[in-house]
């Protein structure tokens, strides 16, 4: 038996892209305990809601995180619409979901690239990010932005996507799909990748439930939960939606789930593009949220369920806006997954929760 | 949207037990957050089961209240509980992963509890506006009011009159006069609305009979009756004018006259104003003591004589 020692890991570390610090208690290269520490990039955006009116705050909301920017603006707008009892036109709901699923595609491909980087496969990383560029191009064509889109507003969306553009979406996504399947083979069938991920960072199903894990991280432990199955907004019009689950409960399962969610999102976009109704893309929203009015909302971000809460006070400024992002919910699960792993696997496990510390701290 | 949301208020003492019950029932813990209110902090604990989001709400948590941690049940709450302590100053006890105030380590302690004077003023204004709106909505629904053709109008019941008389007994005489005038105006308004609702179309014609109905009810000592414009003026308006001060009343009358297309020449207007002033004076004198009234009359007579002499 070796001596127990503590290895500080992060917030600036060559293999960890996120500003999170871990105190790893190790003995003979085995992690006995891991204590996460965050707080390096707290910006107080929830506080900012009291000085920006509810229409302005949507631009702050989407700057919470560069990858799920669209999701945050959509989740925020939906919450305010619930708070004020605004009925959004059907076409706007469809457009939101199409963009949101597209951002899931780019987020998951980005994550796969980072995972490839984490297990040392740099060429695979570059292939993934090359594919992602084509999705970003679609965003640029329809919204004008590649990271921050600013197309959602309270009451609907700012821009429409016409028929020809929708068919271009499908054309580009079809092209991606073929190349993507080839890349996935490397992720899922390559023995060297399996060696790094198979049986690493296991969280059993029961533990995943009691740790209240969300998103692909939870679904890889066979937790049958995805906010999309509740059928909010245009998700309710899907002919069939089943969360993608895996019961391997390890890093490989997390990769498997995310890899399978990309074609699923492409299918959702295809179905909604064929069903999208004509009509307005926004309704005017007037007045302010009533005093003491409260509303909450959940949305499936690429990283998992995000919870929003808003409280009005009769002015155009909100009393409180709360965003509980998926990573903050998964930190406990991550700390548990790190117990008993090798020091060399720490970055792989941390990465498989797809951490976004910017979201967590806001 | 099919998401069902619910906010359930609970007591701080029941918090841990309620969370334990939800754990056994298989609810999934979503999150915890705090909301700053005027006096204290409200804590929300959110759970989800079968597409329903339930938010347990612990209201009025002060700095003196020790809040038990729920991290023994749901480890995921550790981030939120540390957050509530650092940003809102909530006294969280026994958190499983306790940062002791060093998670965010904000430069200013409890930054989320601060409220600028502008924010406070804006909230106060919104609250007042809502209270006024509420009062406006609630007022006509009182038992003493009745509905007539969609519009709610005032009705004087014997009980109400009794209550009013009791109040008036302790008031100063000038105030009593004002109250009576206001009351008469409201009665006139009610009568006008009632007659309007019965059949007649609208305008001054409908107001006239109402005026006649209202007039006998008025007490004989009511001085403003004398000052009434001989032209048919809406009885409701007349009531309102009666409780105005003389200058304003004159202006209003002039405006009404102009609106009615009346060609009022200067002299006529002067005469009207004079008559109004006299009437106001009479009204004032009526509520004065007799001695004082006599003095004022004497002074007035002297002034009039002087004016005449000039």
Boltz contact constraints between the chains, C-beta under 6 A:
constraints:
  - contact:
      token1: [A, 39]
      token2: [B, 103]
      max_distance: 6.0
  - contact:
      token1: [A, 39]
      token2: [B, 104]
      max_distance: 6.0
  - contact:
      token1: [A, 42]
      token2: [B, 104]
      max_distance: 6.0
  - contact:
      token1: [A, 47]
      token2: [B, 112]
      max_distance: 6.0
  - contact:
      token1: [A, 211]
      token2: [B, 75]
      max_distance: 6.0
  - contact:
      token1: [A, 211]
      token2: [B, 76]
      max_distance: 6.0
  - contact:
      token1: [A, 212]
      token2: [B, 28]
      max_distance: 6.0
  - contact:
      token1: [A, 212]
      token2: [B, 29]
      max_distance: 6.0
  - contact:
      token1: [A, 212]
      token2: [B, 74]
      max_distance: 6.0
  - contact:
      token1: [A, 212]
      token2: [B, 76]
      max_distance: 6.0
  - contact:
      token1: [A, 230]
      token2: [B, 2]
      max_distance: 6.0
  - contact:
      token1: [A, 230]
      token2: [B, 3]
      max_distance: 6.0
  - contact:
      token1: [A, 230]
      token2: [B, 51]
      max_distance: 6.0
  - contact:
      token1: [A, 231]
      token2: [B, 2]
      max_distance: 6.0
  - contact:
      token1: [A, 232]
      token2: [B, 1]
      max_distance: 6.0
  - contact:
      token1: [A, 232]
      token2: [B, 3]
      max_distance: 6.0
  - contact:
      token1: [A, 291]
      token2: [B, 130]
      max_distance: 6.0
  - contact:
      token1: [A, 294]
      token2: [B, 7]
      max_distance: 6.0
  - contact:
      token1: [A, 296]
      token2: [B, 5]
      max_distance: 6.0
  - contact:
      token1: [A, 296]
      token2: [B, 53]
      max_distance: 6.0
  - contact:
      token1: [A, 307]
      token2: [B, 30]
      max_distance: 6.0
  - contact:
      token1: [A, 307]
      token2: [B, 31]
      max_distance: 6.0
  - contact:
      token1: [A, 311]
      token2: [B, 35]
      max_distance: 6.0
  - contact:
      token1: [A, 313]
      token2: [B, 123]
      max_distance: 6.0
  - contact:
      token1: [A, 314]
      token2: [B, 126]
      max_distance: 6.0
  - contact:
      token1: [A, 314]
      token2: [B, 130]
      max_distance: 6.0
  - contact:
      token1: [A, 315]
      token2: [B, 122]
      max_distance: 6.0
  - contact:
      token1: [A, 315]
      token2: [B, 126]
      max_distance: 6.0
  - contact:
      token1: [A, 320]
      token2: [B, 35]
      max_distance: 6.0
  - contact:
      token1: [A, 322]
      token2: [B, 33]
      max_distance: 6.0
  - contact:
      token1: [A, 324]
      token2: [B, 31]
      max_distance: 6.0
  - contact:
      token1: [A, 328]
      token2: [B, 79]
      max_distance: 6.0
  - contact:
      token1: [A, 329]
      token2: [B, 76]
      max_distance: 6.0
  - contact:
      token1: [A, 331]
      token2: [B, 79]
      max_distance: 6.0
  - contact:
      token1: [A, 332]
      token2: [B, 75]
      max_distance: 6.0
  - contact:
      token1: [A, 332]
      token2: [B, 76]
      max_distance: 6.0
